[in-house]
Amino acid sequence: MRKYRKWREIIIEQLAADWNAALDYIQFAIEEYQIDKDTPVLLLSLRTFIESQGGIAELAKKTGMNEEMLSKTLSCEKAPRINVLANILTALGCRLAIEPLKDMGMSADMKLTGDTEIPKFAD
């Protein structure tokens, strides 16, 4: 009988084999979060990225964070605090960066989901 794998397992395997693809994956997830504010999807993407780079236990060692607390942080419905996210990304060899919305194909007057609106900036 043929053994089928879960889609996430395949993604993790592919991201583990290609660092640039892993970076593109997490960058895209963060960009999508800025648009749709879907925290559970962002956290699932972050966990997938982490698994592709050695897993929670390895990340806990690199960050000095408690493995259980780290796992809980990445499994809740709320986005992690900025300092926790920065610590995680640094341990994974990444950093937080600021880019103009125009570079992402977005405009500064673009409406986001809910009542949130990005202020219009002078050009």
VEXTIGU-894022 format. One line per field, with one value per atom (N, C-alpha, C, O): residue number from 1; atom name; x, y, z. Coordinates in steps of 0.1 Angstrom, whole numbers. Layout:
k <- (NUM ...)
a <- (CA ...)
px <- (X ...)
py <- (Y ...)
pz <- (Z ...)
//
This chain:
k <- (1 1 1 1 2 2 2 2 3 3 3 3 4 4 4 4 5 5 5 5 6 6 6 6 7 7 7 7 8 8 8 8 9 9 9 9 10 10 10 10 11 11 11 11 12 12 12 12 13 13 13 13 14 14 14 14 15 15 15 15 16 16 16 16 17 17 17 17 18 18 18 18 19 19 19 19 20 20 20 20 21 21 21 21 22 22 22 22 23 23 23 23 24 24 24 24 25 25 25 25 26 26 26 26 27 27 27 27 28 28 28 28 29 29 29 29 30 30 30 30 31 31 31 31 32 32 32 32 33 33 33 33 34 34 34 34 35 35 35 35 36 36 36 36 37 37 37 37 38 38 38 38 39 39 39 39 40 40 40 40 41 41 41 41 42 42 42 42 43 43 43 43 44 44 44 44 45 45 45 45 46 46 46 46 47 47 47 47 48 48 48 48 49 49 49 49 50 50 50 50 51 51 51 51 52 52 52 52 53 53 53 53 54 54 54 54 55 55 55 55 56 56 56 56 57 57 57 57 58 58 58 58 59 59 59 59 60 60 60 60 61 61 61 61 62 62 62 62 63 63 63 63 64 64 64 64 65 65 65 65 66 66 66 66 67 67 67 67 68 68 68 68 69 69 69 69 70 70 70 70 71 71 71 71 72 72 72 72 73 73 73 73 74 74 74 74 75 75 75 75 76 76 76 76 77 77 77 77 78 78 78 78 79 79 79 79 80 80 80 80 81 81 81 81 82 82 82 82 83 83 83 83 84 84 84 84 85 85 85 85 86 86 86 86 87 87 87 87 88 88 88 88 89 89 89 89 90 90 90 90 91 91 91 91 92 92 92 92 93 93 93 93 94 94 94 94 95 95 95 95 96 96 96 96 97 97 97 97 98 98 98 98 99 99 99 99 100 100 100 100 101 101 101 101 102 102 102 102 103 103 103 103 104 104 104 104 105 105 105 105 106 106 106 106 107 107 107 107 108 108 108 108 109 109 109 109 110 110 110 110 111 111 111 111 112 112 112 112 113 113 113 113 114 114 114 114 115 115 115 115 116 116 116 116 117 117 117 117 118 118 118 118 119 119 119 119 120 120 120 120 121 121 121 121 122 122 122 122 123 123 123 123)
a <- (N CA C O N CA C O N CA C O N CA C O N CA C O N CA C O N CA C O N CA C O N CA C O N CA C O N CA C O N CA C O N CA C O N CA C O N CA C O N CA C O N CA C O N CA C O N CA C O N CA C O N CA C O N CA C O N CA C O N CA C O N CA C O N CA C O N CA C O N CA C O N CA C O N CA C O N CA C O N CA C O N CA C O N CA C O N CA C O N CA C O N CA C O N CA C O N CA C O N CA C O N CA C O N CA C O N CA C O N CA C O N CA C O N CA C O N CA C O N CA C O N CA C O N CA C O N CA C O N CA C O N CA C O N CA C O N CA C O N CA C O N CA C O N CA C O N CA C O N CA C O N CA C O N CA C O N CA C O N CA C O N CA C O N CA C O N CA C O N CA C O N CA C O N CA C O N CA C O N CA C O N CA C O N CA C O N CA C O N CA C O N CA C O N CA C O N CA C O N CA C O N CA C O N CA C O N CA C O N CA C O N CA C O N CA C O N CA C O N CA C O N CA C O N CA C O N CA C O N CA C O N CA C O N CA C O N CA C O N CA C O N CA C O N CA C O N CA C O N CA C O N CA C O N CA C O N CA C O N CA C O N CA C O N CA C O N CA C O N CA C O N CA C O N CA C O N CA C O N CA C O N CA C O N CA C O N CA C O N CA C O N CA C O N CA C O N CA C O N CA C O N CA C O N CA C O N CA C O)
px <- (8 0 9 19 5 13 11 -1 22 21 20 28 10 8 13 11 19 24 15 8 15 8 15 27 7 13 23 33 20 30 43 54 43 56 64 76 57 64 70 81 62 67 79 89 79 90 102 113 101 112 118 130 110 115 121 132 116 122 135 144 136 148 160 171 156 166 170 180 162 164 162 151 174 173 166 158 169 162 147 139 143 128 122 111 130 125 123 113 133 132 120 113 118 107 94 84 93 81 77 66 87 83 81 73 88 86 72 65 68 54 44 34 46 37 35 24 46 46 39 31 41 35 20 12 16 1 -5 -17 2 -3 -6 -16 3 1 -12 -18 -16 -28 -41 -51 -40 -53 -54 -64 -43 -43 -47 -53 -44 -48 -37 -28 -37 -27 -25 -13 -35 -33 -25 -17 -28 -20 -6 3 -4 10 18 29 12 19 21 31 12 14 25 34 26 37 50 60 50 62 67 79 57 61 66 75 60 65 79 88 82 96 105 116 101 109 112 124 102 104 114 122 114 123 137 147 139 152 157 166 152 157 147 149 136 125 125 134 115 113 124 129 128 139 152 159 156 168 166 176 155 152 153 159 148 148 163 166 171 185 192 199 189 195 190 197 177 171 173 172 176 177 163 161 153 139 135 141 126 120 113 105 116 110 94 87 89 75 68 58 74 69 70 60 80 82 71 65 69 59 45 37 42 29 27 17 38 38 34 26 39 37 24 21 17 5 -8 -19 -6 -18 -24 -19 -35 -42 -37 -41 -28 -23 -9 -1 -6 7 17 14 29 40 44 43 48 53 65 72 67 77 91 99 94 108 109 120 99 99 101 109 93 94 108 114 114 127 138 147 136 145 145 155 133 131 137 145 134 139 155 161 160 175 181 191 175 180 180 187 170 169 177 176 185 193 186 191 175 168 167 171 161 159 146 141 141 129 134 145 127 131 119 108 122 111 113 124 102 102 90 80 92 81 70 73 57 46 46 42 51 52 60 58 71 79 72 77 61 53 41 33 40 28 16 5 18 7 8 19 -3 -2 -5 -11 0 -1 -16 -19 -24 -39 -47 -60 -41 -49 -56 -50 -68 -76 -72 -71 -71 -69 -82 -92 -81 -93 -98 -90 -110 -116 -117 -118 -116 -116 -103 -101 -92 -79 -76 -79 -70 -67 -53 -49 -45 -31 -33 -40 -26 -27 -21 -12 -27 -21 -9 -10 2 14 16 11 23 26 37 47 36 47 59 68)
py <- (-12 0 13 13 22 34 43 45 49 57 72 77 79 93 102 98 113 122 134 137 141 154 165 164 174 185 193 196 195 203 196 202 182 175 177 178 177 179 193 195 203 217 218 224 212 213 207 213 196 189 198 199 204 213 225 230 231 243 240 248 228 224 222 225 219 216 229 229 240 252 265 269 270 282 294 300 296 308 306 315 293 291 292 297 289 290 305 309 313 328 334 342 330 334 331 338 318 313 322 326 324 332 347 353 352 366 368 377 358 359 358 365 349 347 360 364 367 380 391 398 391 401 398 408 386 383 386 391 384 388 403 407 411 425 429 439 421 424 418 425 405 399 397 393 400 399 385 384 374 361 355 348 357 353 338 334 330 315 310 301 316 313 317 310 329 334 324 321 321 312 298 292 293 280 281 272 292 294 295 289 302 303 290 287 282 269 260 252 261 253 257 248 270 275 270 265 271 266 251 247 243 229 226 216 234 232 235 231 243 247 240 246 229 221 219 210 226 223 232 240 231 239 236 246 224 221 228 234 228 234 249 256 255 269 273 284 265 269 270 279 261 262 274 281 278 290 303 312 303 315 316 327 305 305 305 307 303 303 289 279 288 275 268 275 256 249 249 251 246 245 259 260 269 282 287 294 284 287 280 287 268 260 266 267 270 276 289 292 297 310 309 317 299 297 289 288 285 278 285 280 297 304 312 313 319 326 341 348 345 359 359 349 369 371 373 379 367 369 384 391 388 401 404 394 416 419 415 410 416 412 397 392 389 375 371 362 377 375 378 370 389 393 383 379 378 368 355 349 351 339 340 331 351 353 354 349 361 362 348 345 340 326 318 309 322 314 321 316 331 337 348 351 353 364 376 376 387 399 405 403 413 422 433 438 437 449 457 452 470 479 481 484 480 482 491 490 500 508 499 489 502 494 494 484 504 504 493 488 489 478 465 455 464 452 452 443 462 463 468 466 474 480 495 500 502 516 521 513 532 537 540 541 542 545 533 534 521 509 505 505 501 497 482 474 480 466 460 466 448 441 448 455 446 452 467 473 474 489 495 507 487 492 498 492 510 516 522 528 520 526 541 544 550 564 567 561 578 582 591 601 588 596 605 602 616 625 619 613 620 615 624 621)
pz <- (0 0 0 7 -8 -9 3 8 8 20 15 8 20 17 28 40 24 35 35 25 46 47 39 38 34 26 34 28 46 55 56 56 57 58 45 46 34 21 20 16 25 25 34 30 46 55 49 50 42 36 25 24 17 6 12 7 22 28 35 35 41 47 37 40 25 14 7 -1 8 0 9 11 14 23 17 24 5 -2 -3 -2 -6 -6 8 9 18 32 35 41 31 33 26 31 13 5 12 12 17 24 36 37 45 57 53 60 44 39 34 37 26 20 31 31 41 52 60 64 62 69 61 67 48 40 39 40 38 38 51 52 62 75 76 82 70 71 63 67 54 46 53 55 56 61 76 81 84 98 104 115 96 100 109 103 122 131 131 130 131 131 119 120 107 95 96 92 101 103 112 109 123 133 127 130 120 113 103 103 96 86 94 90 105 113 119 119 124 129 118 120 106 94 91 89 91 88 99 96 111 122 121 123 118 116 105 106 95 83 87 80 98 101 114 121 118 129 140 148 140 150 162 164 170 182 192 198 194 204 200 209 188 183 184 189 181 182 197 200 206 220 225 233 220 224 219 226 206 200 207 208 211 216 231 237 238 252 259 271 251 256 260 255 269 273 262 255 259 247 248 239 260 262 260 254 266 264 250 245 243 229 220 212 223 216 219 209 231 235 228 223 227 221 206 201 200 185 182 171 193 191 195 193 201 206 195 183 197 187 186 177 195 195 189 190 181 176 187 197 185 195 196 186 208 210 200 196 197 187 191 183 204 209 208 205 210 209 194 191 185 171 166 158 170 166 171 164 184 189 181 178 178 170 156 152 149 136 136 127 146 147 149 142 157 159 146 145 138 125 114 102 117 107 99 88 104 97 106 118 100 108 104 93 113 109 101 104 91 83 79 79 76 72 57 52 49 35 32 38 22 17 12 5 14 9 -6 -12 -13 -27 -33 -43 -25 -29 -29 -35 -21 -20 -29 -28 -38 -47 -39 -44 -28 -20 -20 -23 -18 -17 -2 5 2 15 19 30 9 12 10 10 9 7 20 31 19 31 34 26 47 52 57 57 62 67 79 86 82 94 93 82 105 105 104 104 102 102 88 78 88 76 77 87 67 67 63 54 71 68 54 50 48 35 38 45 31 33 21 10 23 12 4 10 -9 -18 -19 -26)
//
